[in-house]
C-alpha cells in the first residue's frame, strides 16, 4: 500500500516509474519548456537548456537551445523561440558550427569567442551551450557511477554504521552503547553521508529506480524501515537508525527539565500528525504543492545545499527536543507516519 501511494506521486509528478515513462506525458509544447532531457526513438539525446539557463539572457531575454547528441557527439543545435533581434541572432547562430560534430567532452572543453556585432546574443548562446554540455557530462558521470559498486571511504563507513544500527540493538541492550550508536548515526550517516530516508528520496527511487550497487546505504535503510516491521520490529528505523531521530535523542540529554504532556494532549497531537500527513499527501497527489518534500529537516544534514526552511525547521525541533522527547518524530514527521502505515 505504501508503494502504491508513493508510486502515484511519482507518476503524477515525474510521469515515470523506475525510469520508465508512465501514462500521458506533457504535450510537446509544454515539454520543450520544462523537460531538460529526452531520448528520441533513434537513441538521440536531446537537451533543452531552458530550465538550466534561466539566469542567462541575451539582448532580448532568454535564449534557450536544444542540443542533440548521438553516439557521444553533438549532431545539431536548434534555437528555441526567443526575443532576440533576428538580424543579430542570425549572426550569432554561426557559432553552432563550433560545437557540431565534436564529442561532448571536446565541445565542453573548447573556448568560444562571441561574434562581433552580436555580442549579447553570442554570450547567451555560449552560456546555454556550457550549461547544457555540463548537464550531459554530469548525467553520464552519474550513470557510470550507478553501474558499479561505490567503494569510497564515505560509503564503506556509512554502510558499517548502518549495519551496526540495524543489527547490534537487536541483541545488545546497553545505554552507553546506545549513545555511541546515536553519535555515529548523526556524525556518519547524517552529516558525512547525508543518508536519511525522506519523501524526496522515496519518490526519487520510485521514479528513477533504486540501484543497490550505487546506493548500498539507502538500500539497507529501506530494508530496515519496511522489512523489519514484518518480523515484529515496528518503528525500528525511527528508534535506532534515523540520524534526525538520533540527534533529537542526544539533544534531550543536554537538559534535565521536561515538559509533561498529558495523555489527552498526546492523543490530540497524534491526531494532528495524521491530519497533517493526509493533507501533505493530497498536495502530492493533486500536484498542488510538490515542493514541501524539499523542506523536510533530514536534508538539513547536507546544510551546504539544503533549503533555508529545512534548516530552520531542523533547528526549531532540535531545540524543542531538549524539553520534549523527540517532538518531530512523535507529532509531525510525515515519513514516520508512512512507516507506521507500513507497520
ZIFEN-V952048 format. One record per pair of residues at least 12 apart in sequence whose C-alpha atoms are under 8 Angstrom apart, sorted by sequence separation. I is the first residue (numbers start at 0). J is the second residue. D is the distance in Angstrom with one decimal. If there is no record, write none. Layout:
# ZIFEN-V952048
i;j;d
I;J;D
I;J;D
This chain:
# ZIFEN-V952048
i;j;d
10;22;7.5
35;47;4.8
49;61;7.9
64;76;6.8
65;77;5.0
113;125;7.8
223;235;7.1
224;236;5.1
279;291;7.9
294;306;6.4
297;309;7.8
298;310;7.9
34;47;6.8
35;48;6.6
49;62;7.8
64;77;5.7
65;78;6.3
223;236;5.9
224;237;7.9
293;306;7.1
296;309;4.9
35;49;7.4
49;63;4.8
64;78;4.6
65;79;7.0
97;111;7.6
111;125;7.2
294;308;5.8
295;309;5.6
296;310;6.4
299;313;6.6
32;47;7.9
35;50;6.4
48;63;5.4
49;64;7.0
63;78;6.4
64;79;5.5
294;309;4.2
31;47;6.9
33;49;7.2
34;50;7.6
35;51;7.5
47;63;7.1
48;64;5.5
62;78;7.3
63;79;5.6
164;180;6.7
220;236;7.5
293;309;7.3
294;310;8.0
296;312;6.0
297;313;7.6
32;49;6.3
33;50;6.2
47;64;5.9
48;65;6.5
62;79;7.1
63;80;7.4
163;180;7.8
295;312;7.7
296;313;4.7
32;50;7.4
46;64;8.0
47;65;4.7
48;66;8.0
62;80;7.5
63;81;7.4
294;312;7.9
46;65;5.5
47;66;6.6
62;81;5.6
76;95;6.3
94;113;7.9
45;65;6.3
46;66;5.1
61;81;6.5
62;82;7.9
75;95;8.0
94;114;7.6
160;180;7.9
164;184;7.9
45;66;5.5
46;67;6.5
60;81;7.0
61;82;7.7
62;83;7.8
196;217;7.3
45;67;4.5
59;81;7.6
60;82;6.1
91;113;7.5
107;129;6.3
194;216;7.1
195;217;7.6
44;67;5.7
45;68;6.3
59;82;4.9
60;83;7.1
76;99;7.3
91;114;5.8
160;183;6.7
161;184;7.6
194;217;6.7
43;67;6.4
44;68;5.0
59;83;4.8
75;99;5.9
90;114;7.0
160;184;6.9
196;220;7.1
43;68;5.6
44;69;6.3
58;83;6.1
59;84;7.4
73;98;6.7
74;99;5.6
107;132;5.9
195;220;7.9
196;221;7.5
43;69;4.8
57;83;7.0
58;84;7.9
73;99;5.2
74;100;5.7
91;117;5.9
106;132;7.6
107;133;7.0
42;69;6.8
43;70;7.8
72;99;7.8
73;100;5.4
90;117;6.6
91;118;7.9
94;121;7.7
160;187;7.3
161;188;7.4
72;100;6.0
73;101;5.8
160;188;7.3
72;101;5.4
73;102;6.1
87;116;7.0
88;117;6.8
91;120;6.1
92;121;7.8
103;132;6.4
72;102;4.1
73;103;6.5
87;117;5.1
91;121;5.1
157;187;5.9
71;102;5.6
72;103;5.8
156;187;7.4
157;188;5.6
71;103;6.1
88;120;5.9
92;124;8.0
103;135;7.7
104;136;7.5
73;106;7.9
87;120;7.2
88;121;7.8
91;124;7.7
103;136;7.3
68;103;8.0
157;192;6.4
83;120;7.1
153;191;7.2
154;192;7.2
153;192;6.4
196;241;7.8
195;241;6.5
195;242;6.8
189;242;5.4
243;296;7.7
188;242;6.5
189;243;7.6
243;297;6.3
161;216;7.0
242;297;7.9
184;240;6.5
275;331;7.5
158;215;7.1
162;219;7.8
184;241;7.1
185;242;4.7
276;333;5.3
62;120;7.7
158;216;5.3
161;219;7.4
165;223;6.6
181;239;7.6
184;242;5.1
185;243;7.0
272;330;5.3
275;333;7.8
157;216;6.8
161;220;7.4
181;240;7.8
271;330;7.5
272;331;5.1
64;124;7.7
185;245;6.4
269;329;7.3
272;332;7.5
276;336;7.1
58;119;5.3
62;123;6.2
63;124;7.9
154;215;7.9
181;242;7.5
184;245;6.7
185;246;6.1
269;330;5.6
272;333;7.7
57;119;4.8
58;120;6.2
61;123;7.5
62;124;6.6
66;128;7.9
154;216;7.2
268;330;5.8
56;119;7.9
57;120;4.7
64;127;6.8
149;212;6.7
182;245;7.4
273;336;7.2
57;121;7.7
63;127;6.7
64;128;7.6
148;212;4.5
149;213;5.4
181;245;5.1
182;246;7.7
257;321;7.7
258;322;5.7
259;323;7.8
272;336;7.9
57;122;6.9
62;127;7.4
66;131;7.3
145;210;6.4
147;212;6.1
148;213;5.2
149;214;7.4
181;246;7.2
257;322;4.5
258;323;5.8
57;123;5.0
146;212;7.4
147;213;6.2
149;215;7.9
256;322;5.9
257;323;6.0
56;123;5.5
145;212;7.0
146;213;7.0
181;248;8.0
182;249;7.7
250;317;6.8
254;321;5.7
255;322;7.8
55;123;6.0
145;213;4.8
181;249;7.2
250;318;7.6
253;321;6.5
254;322;6.8
144;213;6.4
145;214;8.0
247;316;7.9
251;320;5.6
252;321;7.1
247;317;5.7
250;320;6.3
251;321;4.1
55;126;6.6
165;236;7.9
168;239;7.6
178;249;7.5
246;317;7.5
250;321;5.3
251;322;6.5
55;127;7.2
248;320;7.4
251;323;7.4
247;320;5.5
251;324;6.6
52;126;7.5
165;239;7.5
247;321;7.5
251;325;7.9
52;127;5.9
164;239;6.1
165;240;7.0
51;127;7.7
164;240;5.6
248;324;7.1
247;324;7.6
248;325;6.3
52;130;6.6
247;325;5.5
48;127;6.0
51;130;6.3
161;240;7.0
48;128;7.7
51;131;7.1
244;325;6.7
48;130;7.0
48;131;5.6
47;131;7.3
244;328;6.6
46;131;6.4
46;135;7.7
237;328;7.7
199;292;5.4
198;292;5.8
199;293;6.7
197;292;7.8
197;295;7.4
237;335;7.1
197;297;6.9
196;297;7.9
234;335;8.0
195;297;6.3
195;298;8.0
234;338;7.0
193;298;7.5
234;339;7.0
233;339;7.6
193;300;6.0
193;301;5.8
234;342;7.5
233;342;5.9
190;300;5.0
189;300;5.6
190;301;6.4
189;301;7.9
225;338;7.1
228;341;7.8
229;342;7.2
224;338;6.8
228;342;5.3
225;341;6.7
225;342;7.5
198;334;6.4
197;334;6.2
196;334;7.8
17;204;7.1
19;206;7.9
17;205;5.5
18;206;5.8
19;207;7.7
16;205;5.8
17;206;4.9
18;207;4.2
16;206;4.4
17;207;4.4
18;208;5.9
15;206;5.4
16;207;6.4
17;208;3.9
14;206;7.9
15;207;7.5
16;208;7.3
17;209;7.6
9;202;5.8
13;206;6.7
8;202;7.1
9;203;7.7
5;201;7.3
6;202;7.5
9;205;6.5
10;206;7.4
5;202;6.2
9;206;5.3
6;205;6.2
5;205;7.2
6;206;7.5
12;283;7.8
11;283;8.0
11;284;6.6
11;285;7.8
12;286;6.9
8;283;5.9
11;286;7.1
8;284;5.5
7;284;6.8
12;289;7.6
1;337;7.0
1;340;7.4
1;341;6.2
0;341;7.5
